[in-house]
Amino acid sequence: MLAISLALVFLAILGVAKVQRIEAAATFEAGDWIKYEVTITPTIQGEINPTWMKFEFTSIKGTNATLEATMHLSDGTKKIETMTADTVTGSDTGLFIPSNSKTGDSIYISNQGNIKIENETKLNYTGVERTVVHASSSNSTHDFSCYWDKQTGIMLEQYNTIEDITTIYSVEDTNMWQTQLSEHSFDLTVLTAILVVVAVVVALIFLRTRKKKPRRRTYRKRK
């Protein structure tokens, strides 16, 4: 029983180490994906528009990432394309920027040039509160506004208006929040292992108490 207890404690330590490794790992891993709902306004009757898009990191070699982009159209068809980007410097399309970008940092986005991170806040996406950074730019024909997840750099929302036509990308689902643990998060397996260790220790104490021989009582004979 003691050996089991020590083994469980060891597993708990490994669990803590696992959390630390995940936090220190690269921003993206092969298999990470994110899906966006796409809205275009105003809509034109009979026009085929994208309704959602999904990006999946299919392979990562060094800092070079290969992504598969799937676009689902309003007529039910799909278009699939492959793109590459640098996981450190980000994608010039705005899909992701350098992780942990902060207010005042300059980022490059195609058709926008260099724009600066304006502010940082906390917002809820897919049921999880995330720290996000925001940047925007505008001119006589073009308005652009985008929110990125600070920890990963991945895009969360984008508003792009060109000549009165607005395209909105809004994150619908992703698996990245499960692999990118927050700074103060705690692995459930660690908590489970600790609870099991406590239960085992309590059981050991109980069994040891029961195995103790009862004290002999001395009875005096009546006269």
Helices and strands as residue ranges (DSSP letters): H 2-24, E 33-41, E 50-61, E 64-73, E 78-86, E 106-109, E 113-116, E 119-125, E 128-138, E 142-149, E 155-162, E 165-174, H 176-179, H 188-211
